[in-house]
């Protein structure tokens, strides 16, 4: 019966979309939804009011149209005579929003839960947490740090209990890469919060800030520092956020939001739910890589979209407010910062850490140097690169490259030197050899043009030029004697 109702709903919706009398959806509320509403109006009044303010309300799309389930579905259960499922998944949403779901499913957002089992999750599950949280699906225990932290942004695998209810370690969860019982990946309400499912809310930068903030990827704070953020908050009443058609330069022009740059429509591009198709660097790893390389690792369709195409897509957004020279020069600056970080710190730092591994306790994060290197690239290096990508100078420098350099020279290099010295004459020939190789690499790195200042070997011509610049600075600002 539910499958028949769903098919009928789709047919009515398709027919209605062709009619000038109705925008979308059934001609009236279904009897099943009317029953749901009669109860939830009393027992969940806020949800009822949210739905009442939504476009779903105007389209006669209500509780049952989204939550209806079929016999045999893993999360289906009977609720007051109706077979329903609690999670509304991208597969459910695709019945009406097929293009958006197709684009989203091809994006890295939908794959966010694949972080589970990664180095980041080792921190939450083992280093920070324990196995004290026990639920029916996790009889051996699970880390509350992971459940309440990582999983709430990245998503979790929703576990269904025998009675059709959901395991409390995995629900509630609106992580954007949530793995749903129907096999779909993602959570539309990560951005379009239920039950209003507002486009305006998804366009508001604070919505992205649920996950994109903090020491390792502070995009929300970076945006707020930037000229873009300052203009947005000064002109929020002119942003037309709730307009159905939302084309930059046409429906609004005061400032861009996160959605403008990464998803929004332009006069030449439709909106997209694949947030990676305008990004020309992936700054997540130790060393920045091109996004098509990262997409290939996850077997995503974006593997076939070169970074040059993605940059052209983003340039098409930028050009609505900036001229071509401005945009081109910005990318010259941004690329230079990424390449500087990669070549000066990322590549040698990663190589040195790899050479140090044979001399370390093999248990990850049981060595001080594990933490040092992790924070250099995972926190500070990301902040520098993300700051440059969104034109936030304080995050690029003081929260970024300054912190990278400070800890690279004051902690990382001394720790590596001490490690090499400790094992250089070790009775274990393999360790002695590893220490010798590490020492040689350290000398090579510190003797390079990027680092030789540290060992007092700055090029004399550069030293003279810097001395001259310092004298000129002093003369420019020194108070003249009368």
C-alpha positions in Angstrom: 0.0 0.0 0.0 2.8 2.4 0.9 4.6 1.8 -2.4 1.4 2.5 -4.3 0.9 5.7 -2.4 4.5 6.8 -3.1 4.0 6.1 -6.8 0.8 8.0 -6.9 2.4 10.9 -5.1 5.2 11.0 -7.7 2.7 10.9 -10.6 0.6 13.7 -9.0 3.7 15.7 -8.3 4.9 15.4 -11.9 1.6 16.3 -13.3 1.2 19.2 -10.9 4.6 20.6 -11.9 3.2 21.1 -15.4 0.1 22.9 -14.2 0.0 26.7 -13.7 -2.5 26.2 -10.9 -0.1 24.4 -8.6 3.7 24.6 -8.2 4.4 21.0 -7.0 2.9 18.2 -5.0 -0.4 16.5 -4.5 -3.6 18.5 -4.7 -4.3 18.0 -1.0 -2.7 16.4 2.0 -2.9 12.6 2.1 -5.1 11.0 4.8 -2.0 9.4 6.4 -0.3 12.8 6.8 -3.5 14.3 8.1 -3.5 11.7 10.9 0.2 12.4 11.6 -0.5 16.2 11.8 -3.5 15.8 14.1 -1.2 14.2 16.7 2.0 16.1 16.2 0.2 19.4 16.3 -0.5 18.6 20.0 2.6 16.7 21.0 5.3 18.2 18.8 4.0 21.8 18.2 7.4 23.3 17.3 7.9 20.7 14.5 4.3 21.3 13.3 5.0 25.1 13.1 8.3 24.5 11.3 6.6 22.4 8.7 3.8 25.0 8.4 6.4 27.6 7.5 8.0 25.4 4.8 7.5 25.1 1.1 6.6 21.5 1.8 3.5 22.8 3.5 2.5 24.8 0.4 3.1 21.7 -1.8 1.0 19.4 0.4 4.1 17.3 1.2 3.9 16.3 4.9 4.9 13.7 7.4 3.9 10.5 5.6 5.3 11.6 2.2 8.8 11.8 3.7 8.7 9.1 6.4 6.7 6.4 4.7 8.4 3.0 4.5 7.9 -0.3 2.7 7.7 -3.8 4.1 11.2 -5.3 4.4 13.1 -2.0 4.8 15.6 -2.4 7.6 14.4 0.7 9.6 10.7 0.3 9.0 8.3 0.0 11.9 4.6 0.4 12.6 3.6 3.7 14.2 -0.1 4.2 15.0 -1.1 1.9 12.1 1.4 3.4 9.5 4.6 1.8 8.4 7.3 4.5 8.7 11.0 5.0 9.1 12.5 7.7 11.3 15.5 8.8 9.2 14.7 10.7 6.1 17.5 9.9 3.7 18.9 11.3 0.5 17.2 8.3 -1.2 13.9 9.5 0.2 14.5 13.1 -0.8 15.5 12.0 -4.3 11.9 11.2 -5.1 11.4 14.9 -5.6 14.9 16.4 -5.6 16.6 13.9 -7.9 19.2 16.3 -9.4 20.3 17.7 -6.0 20.7 14.2 -4.6 22.6 13.0 -7.6 25.0 15.9 -7.3 25.3 15.5 -3.5 25.9 11.8 -3.8 28.9 12.5 -6.1 30.4 15.0 -3.6 32.9 14.5 -0.8 30.3 15.7 1.6 28.3 12.5 1.1 31.5 10.4 1.8 32.4 12.3 5.1 31.7 9.2 7.2 34.5 7.4 5.6 36.7 9.2 8.0 35.7 6.4 10.5 38.8 4.3 11.1 41.2 7.1 10.0 43.9 8.7 12.1 41.5 11.4 13.3 39.2 8.8 14.6 42.0 7.0 16.4 42.2 10.1 18.5 38.5 10.2 19.4 38.1 6.4 19.9 41.4 5.5 21.7 43.5 8.5 22.8 40.7 10.7 24.0 38.0 8.1 24.7 37.3 4.7 26.1 34.7 1.9 25.6 32.5 2.9 28.5 29.5 3.8 26.4 27.6 0.5 25.8 24.5 0.2 23.7 22.7 -2.8 22.0 24.8 -2.4 18.8 28.0 -1.7 20.7 28.0 -4.4 23.4 31.8 -4.1 23.7 31.5 -0.3 24.1 32.2 2.7 22.0 33.9 6.0 22.7 31.5 8.8 23.7 34.1 11.3 22.3 33.6 9.8 18.8 29.8 9.5 19.2 29.3 13.1 20.3 32.2 14.6 18.3 33.4 13.1 15.0 30.2 11.3 14.2 28.0 14.3 14.6 29.7 16.2 11.8 31.0 13.4 9.6 28.1 11.1 10.2 27.8 7.6 11.5 26.4 4.2 10.3 22.9 4.3 11.7 22.2 0.9 13.4 18.7 -0.5 13.5 17.6 -2.5 16.5 15.3 -5.6 16.2 12.2 -3.6 17.0 12.9 -1.1 14.3 14.1 1.6 16.6 17.6 3.1 16.3 20.6 2.5 18.4 21.3 5.5 20.7 25.0 5.6 19.8 24.0 6.3 16.2 20.8 8.3 16.5 20.2 11.2 16.7 22.7 12.0 14.0 22.7 14.6 11.2 26.3 14.1 10.1 26.6 15.1 6.5 28.1 11.7 5.5 25.8 9.6 7.5 25.4 6.0 6.3 21.7 5.2 6.3 19.9 1.9 6.8 18.7 2.1 3.1 22.3 2.2 1.9 22.4 5.8 0.9 25.1 8.1 2.2 24.4 11.6 3.6 22.0 13.7 5.4 20.1 16.5 3.6 19.1 18.0 7.0 22.7 18.6 7.9 22.2 21.9 5.9 18.4 22.1 5.5 17.4 21.6 9.1 14.2 19.8 9.7 11.3 20.5 9.5 11.5 23.8 7.7 14.1 22.5 5.2 14.9 26.1 4.4 17.1 27.1 1.5 17.8 30.4 3.3 19.2 28.6 6.3 21.5 26.5 4.0 22.7 29.7 2.4 23.6 31.3 5.8 27.3 30.9 6.7 26.6 29.9 10.3 25.0 26.7 9.0 28.3 25.6 7.5 29.9 26.6 10.8 28.5 23.6 12.6 31.4 21.6 11.2 33.7 24.0 9.4 35.2 25.7 12.4 37.8 25.1 15.1 41.6 24.6 15.2 42.0 22.4 12.1 39.5 23.9 9.6 38.2 27.3 10.9 36.4 28.3 7.7 33.6 29.9 9.6 36.0 32.2 11.6 38.1 32.8 8.4 35.0 33.9 6.5 34.0 36.2 9.4 37.4 37.8 9.3 37.4 38.3 5.6 36.0 41.2 3.6 33.3 38.8 2.3 32.1 38.1 5.8 32.2 41.7 6.9 30.1 42.7 3.9 27.6 39.9 4.5 26.9 40.8 8.1 26.8 44.5 7.3 24.3 43.8 4.4 22.4 40.8 5.6 19.1 42.5 5.0 20.0 42.8 1.3 21.0 39.2 0.7 17.6 38.0 -0.4 18.4 34.6 1.2 14.9 33.2 1.0 14.4 33.9 -2.7 13.7 30.8 -4.8 15.9 32.1 -7.6 19.2 33.1 -6.0 21.7 34.2 -8.7 24.7 36.2 -7.6 24.9 39.6 -9.3 21.2 39.4 -10.1 19.2 38.6 -6.9 21.9 39.8 -4.5 25.3 41.5 -4.9 26.4 42.8 -1.4 28.5 39.8 -0.5 29.0 36.1 -1.1 28.3 33.4 1.4 29.8 29.9 1.6 26.9 28.7 -0.6 27.5 31.4 -3.1 31.0 30.3 -3.9 30.7 26.6 -3.5 27.1 25.9 -4.6 25.2 28.9 -5.8 23.9 29.8 -9.2 25.5 32.3 -11.5 24.2 33.7 -14.8 26.2 30.9 -16.5 26.1 28.1 -14.0 23.2 26.4 -12.2 23.4 25.8 -8.5 25.1 22.5 -7.5 25.2 20.3 -4.5 28.7 19.0 -5.3 30.7 21.4 -3.2 34.0 20.3 -4.7 33.5 21.4 -8.3 34.8 24.9 -7.7 37.8 24.0 -5.5 41.2 24.0 -7.1 43.3 22.7 -4.1 42.5 20.0 -1.6 44.1 21.4 1.6 43.2 18.6 3.9 46.3 16.4 3.7 49.8 17.0 4.9 50.7 18.3 1.4 48.0 20.0 -0.6 46.9 18.1 -3.7 44.7 18.8 -6.6 41.0 17.8 -6.0 40.7 15.4 -8.9 43.6 13.4 -7.3 41.7 13.3 -4.0 38.4 12.3 -5.7 40.1 9.5 -7.6 41.2 8.0 -4.2 37.5 7.9 -3.3 36.3 6.7 -6.7 34.2 9.8 -7.1 33.1 11.2 -10.5 35.1 14.4 -9.8 38.2 12.4 -10.7 37.4 13.3 -14.3 37.1 17.0 -13.6 40.5 18.7 -13.7 41.3 21.5 -11.3 41.5 24.0 -14.1 37.8 23.4 -14.9 37.0 23.8 -11.2 38.9 27.1 -11.0 37.1 28.4 -14.1 33.8 27.5 -12.3 34.9 29.5 -9.3 36.2 32.4 -11.4 32.7 32.6 -12.9 31.4 33.3 -9.4 34.1 35.8 -8.6 33.8 37.7 -11.8 30.4 39.0 -10.7 32.1 41.3 -8.2 35.7 41.5 -9.3 37.4 42.0 -12.7 39.6 39.3 -14.4 42.9 40.8 -13.3 41.8 41.0 -9.6 40.7 37.3 -9.7 43.8 36.2 -11.5 46.1 38.0 -9.1 44.3 36.5 -6.1 44.9 33.0 -7.4 48.5 33.9 -8.0 48.8 34.8 -4.3 46.9 31.8 -3.1 48.8 29.3 -5.3 52.1 30.8 -4.0 51.1 30.3 -0.4 50.1 26.7 -1.0 53.3 25.9 -2.9 55.4 27.7 -0.2 53.8 25.6 2.5 54.1 22.4 0.5 57.7 22.8 -0.4 59.1 24.4 2.7 57.2 22.5 5.4 54.8 19.9 4.1 57.1 17.8 1.9 60.2 17.8 4.1 58.2 17.5 7.2 56.4 14.4 6.0 59.7 12.9 4.7 61.4 13.5 8.0 58.5 12.0 10.0 58.6 8.9 7.8 62.3 8.5 8.4 61.8 8.9 12.1 59.2 6.1 12.3 61.7 3.2 12.8 63.0 5.0 15.9 59.7 5.7 17.5 57.3 3.7 19.7 55.0 2.2 17.0 51.9 3.1 19.0 50.5 6.2 17.3 50.4 9.3 19.5 52.5 7.7 22.2 55.5 9.8 21.1 55.7 13.6 21.6 56.8 14.0 18.0 53.6 12.4 16.8 51.6 15.3 18.3 54.1 17.9 17.1 54.0 16.9 13.4 50.2 16.2 13.5 49.4 19.7 14.7 51.9 21.3 12.3 50.1 20.0 9.3 46.6 19.1 10.5 46.0 22.3 12.5 48.4 25.0 11.7 49.2 24.1 8.1 45.5 23.8 7.2 44.7 27.1 8.9 47.4 28.9 6.7 46.1 27.3 3.5 42.5 27.8 4.2 43.1 31.4 5.4 44.8 32.2 2.1 42.0 30.5 0.1 39.4 32.8 1.7 41.5 36.0 2.1 41.8 36.1 5.9 45.3 37.4 6.5 45.4 36.9 10.3 44.6 33.2 9.9 47.0 32.9 7.0 49.9 34.4 9.1 49.5 34.5 12.9 47.3 31.4 13.2 48.9 29.7 10.2 52.4 30.1 8.9 53.7 31.7 12.1 52.5 28.7 14.1 53.8 26.2 11.5 57.3 27.9 11.5 57.4 28.3 15.3 56.7 24.6 16.0 58.7 23.3 13.0 61.9 25.1 14.2 61.4 25.2 18.0 59.9 21.7 18.5 60.0 19.4 15.5 63.6 19.9 14.3 65.0 19.6 17.9 63.0 16.5 18.5 64.2 14.9 15.3 67.8 15.9 16.1 67.6 14.4 19.5 66.1 11.2 18.1 68.9 10.9 15.5 71.6 11.5 18.2 70.0 9.0 20.6 70.1 6.1 18.2 73.1 6.9 16.0 75.4 4.5 17.9 72.7 2.1 19.0 73.6 -1.6 19.3 70.7 -2.4 17.0 72.2 -2.0 13.6 68.9 -1.2 11.9 68.1 1.6 14.3 71.6 3.0 14.0 71.3 3.0 10.2 67.8 4.6 10.5 69.3 7.3 12.7 72.1 7.9 10.3 69.6 8.3 7.4 67.5 10.7 9.4 70.5 12.8 10.4 71.6 13.0 6.7 68.1 14.1 5.7 68.0 16.7 8.5 71.2 18.2 7.3 70.0 18.2 3.7 66.7 20.0 4.7 68.4 22.5 7.0 71.0 23.2 4.3 68.4 24.0 1.7 67.6 27.6 0.7 64.4 27.6 2.6 66.0 26.6 5.9 69.6 27.6 6.0 68.9 30.8 7.9 68.2 28.5 10.9 71.8 27.2 10.9 73.3 30.7 10.3 74.1 30.2 6.6 71.8 32.8 5.0 73.2 33.9 1.7 75.4 37.0 2.2 73.6 39.0 -0.5 70.2 38.3 1.1 71.6 39.2 4.5 72.9 42.5 3.1 69.6 43.2 1.5 67.7 42.6 4.7 70.1 44.8 6.6 69.5 47.6 4.1 65.8 47.2 4.3 65.9 47.4 8.1 67.9 50.6 7.9 65.5 52.2 5.5 62.6 51.2 7.7 64.3 52.8 10.7 65.0 56.0 8.8 61.4 56.1 7.6 59.8 56.0 11.0 62.5 57.3 13.3 61.7 60.6 14.9 63.9 63.3 13.5 65.8 65.5 16.0 65.1 69.2 15.8 
